[in-house]
Amino acid sequence: MRYFIQLSYNGTPYHGWQRQPNAVTVQQTIEEALSTLLRMPTTIMGAGRTDTGVHARMMYAHVNIENEDGVDIAFAKADLTKLTYKLNSFLPPSIAITQIIPVTPEAHARFDATHRSYIYRISPTKNPFTQERAFYYKIPLDIQRMQEASNILLRYSDFECFSRSNTDVNTYLCDIKEASWSQVDDEYHFKITADRFLRNMVRAVVGTLIEIGQGKKSVSWMHEVIKGKNRSLAGASAPAHGLYLTDIGYPKHIFIN
């Protein structure tokens, strides 16, 4: 039977989400814990791939749980609560399982997602308690100019300019639904929501906005960058440790009960 695993993680100790041959990743860590708990080799499919050092306040993965004969195992709600508790006990403090949810057999954590949201945190003041949680940027930023440039993103759909070079994708089209800046305590937070994101896209967007915010480039430069469809025209990628995957949406009909 197929289940969705809802989780969160601190990305600092990991080389991203996706399993790699010679590095510790979030996917590998969860798969090893599940395999030990269920006493059989178990693989999971994540809703996306976060880069090295990127965090997730909300992430989903799906898993098929069967017995040795390949027969689906259907857990009652109370048993899923126990399974969640046990899985957390097998995992390091940097990964937390929120819940395990039964879904329809064809439900897919990646392809069924209707939207994803990220937040990027910038700290204008040095803070020893957030040095691995927010990007410390001491040069003053004009958040109003950055918001004006962010609004321009909503007018386009092709974001090849913000995609990592040599990425194997069929399309660079993304439907950005929100791109907004806000001040939260002593930090600046950039929230962006879209139906999908290209690899390295959010960090490239933030890096471009920072150049506008510090006055190096005009607000209208954002048009030139997007129309140019060339990664070299955009700003440098902002550091990974300030980025958080915060929300993933799914249609209700894929969830059972």
C-alpha positions in Angstrom: 0.0 0.0 0.0 1.2 3.5 -0.7 1.7 6.1 2.0 2.9 9.7 2.0 5.5 10.6 4.6 5.4 14.2 5.8 8.6 15.4 7.3 11.0 18.3 8.0 14.8 18.5 8.2 17.7 20.7 8.9 19.8 20.4 5.7 23.1 21.4 7.3 24.5 17.9 7.7 23.4 16.6 4.4 24.5 16.7 0.7 20.9 17.5 -0.3 17.8 15.3 -0.5 18.6 12.8 -3.3 20.6 9.6 -2.6 24.3 9.8 -3.8 27.0 7.2 -4.0 29.6 8.8 -1.7 27.7 11.3 0.4 25.1 11.3 3.2 21.7 12.6 2.1 18.3 12.9 3.6 16.7 10.3 1.3 19.4 7.8 2.2 19.1 8.4 5.9 15.3 7.9 5.9 15.5 4.8 3.6 18.1 3.1 5.9 15.9 3.9 9.0 12.8 2.5 7.3 14.5 -0.6 6.0 15.8 -1.3 9.5 12.3 -0.7 11.1 10.4 -2.7 8.5 13.1 -5.4 8.2 13.1 -5.2 4.4 14.8 -3.0 1.7 12.6 0.1 1.4 12.9 3.1 -1.0 11.1 6.4 -1.0 10.4 9.0 -3.7 10.6 12.6 -2.6 8.5 15.6 -3.8 11.6 17.3 -5.1 15.4 17.6 -4.7 16.9 20.2 -2.3 20.5 21.1 -2.7 23.3 20.6 -0.2 22.6 22.7 3.0 19.0 23.6 2.0 16.4 23.1 4.7 12.8 21.9 4.6 10.0 22.8 7.1 7.7 20.6 5.0 8.6 17.8 2.7 6.7 14.8 1.4 7.8 11.4 0.1 5.9 8.4 -0.9 6.6 4.8 0.0 5.1 1.4 -0.8 4.8 -0.9 2.2 4.3 -4.6 1.5 5.1 -7.8 3.2 7.7 -10.3 2.0 5.2 -11.8 -0.5 4.4 -8.4 -2.0 1.0 -8.0 -0.4 0.1 -4.5 0.7 0.2 -3.7 4.4 -2.7 -1.5 5.4 -2.0 0.2 8.8 -4.8 1.4 11.0 -4.6 5.1 12.1 -3.3 4.1 15.6 -0.6 1.9 14.0 0.5 4.7 11.7 0.9 6.9 14.7 3.1 4.2 16.3 5.1 3.8 13.1 5.7 7.5 13.0 7.0 7.4 16.6 9.2 4.5 15.9 10.6 5.9 12.7 11.5 9.1 14.5 13.4 7.1 17.1 15.5 5.6 14.3 16.3 9.0 12.8 18.8 11.6 13.9 17.6 14.9 15.5 18.1 16.7 12.1 15.1 14.8 10.6 11.6 14.7 12.0 8.6 12.7 10.7 5.4 14.6 11.2 2.9 12.0 10.0 2.4 9.0 7.7 -0.7 9.2 5.6 -2.4 6.5 3.4 -2.9 7.6 -0.2 -4.3 6.1 -3.4 -2.1 3.6 -5.2 -1.2 6.0 -8.1 -0.5 9.0 -5.8 2.9 10.5 -6.5 4.8 12.8 -4.1 6.5 14.6 -7.0 4.2 14.7 -9.9 0.9 15.2 -8.0 2.2 18.3 -6.2 0.1 21.4 -7.2 2.3 24.0 -5.7 5.5 24.5 -3.7 6.6 27.4 -1.5 10.1 28.5 -0.4 11.3 31.1 2.0 14.7 32.7 1.8 16.0 34.3 5.0 18.4 37.3 5.0 19.9 38.7 8.2 21.2 42.3 7.9 22.9 41.9 11.3 25.4 39.4 12.5 23.7 36.8 14.7 25.7 33.8 16.0 22.5 31.9 16.6 21.3 32.0 13.0 24.6 31.8 11.1 23.6 28.4 9.7 19.9 29.4 9.3 20.0 32.7 7.5 22.3 34.5 5.0 24.1 37.3 6.8 24.3 40.2 4.4 25.7 43.4 5.9 25.3 45.6 2.8 22.1 47.7 3.2 19.3 46.4 0.9 16.4 48.4 -0.5 13.5 46.0 0.1 11.0 48.2 -1.8 13.2 48.0 -5.0 13.5 44.2 -4.5 9.7 43.9 -4.2 9.2 45.9 -7.4 11.6 43.5 -9.2 9.9 40.5 -7.6 6.6 41.7 -9.0 8.1 41.4 -12.5 8.5 37.7 -12.0 4.7 37.2 -12.0 4.6 38.6 -15.6 6.7 35.8 -17.1 6.7 32.0 -17.4 10.0 31.0 -19.0 12.8 31.1 -16.4 15.7 29.5 -18.2 17.8 32.4 -17.0 17.5 31.0 -13.4 18.1 27.4 -14.2 21.3 25.6 -13.3 23.4 25.1 -16.5 23.3 21.7 -18.2 20.1 20.6 -16.4 18.1 17.9 -18.1 14.6 19.3 -18.2 11.9 19.3 -20.8 10.7 22.8 -20.1 11.7 25.9 -18.3 8.1 27.1 -17.8 7.0 27.8 -14.2 3.8 29.5 -13.0 4.9 31.8 -10.2 1.9 32.6 -8.0 3.6 34.7 -5.3 6.9 36.5 -4.9 7.0 38.8 -1.9 9.3 40.3 0.7 8.5 40.9 4.3 10.4 41.8 7.5 10.2 39.2 10.2 11.8 40.3 13.5 15.3 41.4 12.4 15.4 39.5 9.2 14.1 39.9 5.6 12.1 37.0 4.3 11.5 36.3 0.6 8.5 34.0 -0.1 8.0 32.5 -3.5 5.3 30.0 -4.6 5.0 28.3 -8.0 3.6 25.1 -9.5 7.2 23.9 -10.0 10.8 25.2 -9.7 13.9 24.6 -11.7 17.1 23.4 -10.1 18.9 26.3 -8.2 16.1 28.6 -9.3 15.1 30.2 -6.0 18.7 30.9 -5.0 19.4 32.4 -8.4 16.3 34.6 -8.1 17.4 35.8 -4.7 20.9 36.5 -5.9 19.6 38.6 -8.7 17.2 40.5 -6.4 20.1 41.3 -4.0 22.0 43.0 -6.8 18.9 45.2 -7.4 18.4 45.8 -3.7 21.9 47.1 -3.1 21.7 49.4 -6.1 24.1 47.6 -8.5 21.3 47.1 -11.0 18.0 48.8 -11.9 14.6 47.3 -11.2 14.0 47.0 -15.0 17.2 44.9 -15.3 15.0 42.0 -14.2 13.2 42.1 -17.6 16.6 41.9 -19.4 17.7 38.9 -17.3 14.5 36.9 -17.9 14.2 37.7 -21.6 17.9 36.9 -22.1 17.3 33.2 -21.1 21.0 32.9 -20.1 22.1 31.9 -16.6 25.2 34.1 -16.9 23.0 37.2 -17.1 21.5 36.7 -13.7 23.1 37.3 -10.3 25.1 34.8 -8.4 23.2 32.2 -6.4 22.5 33.1 -2.8 24.0 30.6 -0.3 22.0 27.4 0.4 21.7 27.7 4.1 19.2 30.6 3.9 16.7 28.6 1.9 13.7 26.6 3.2 11.1 24.5 1.5 8.0 25.5 3.5 4.9 24.1 1.8 3.8 21.6 -0.8 0.2 21.3 -1.9 -1.7 18.2 -3.2 -5.3 17.5 -4.4 -7.5 16.2 -1.7 -8.7 13.2 -3.6 -5.4 11.3 -3.4 -5.6 11.0 0.4 -7.5 8.2 1.9 -9.8 9.1 4.9 
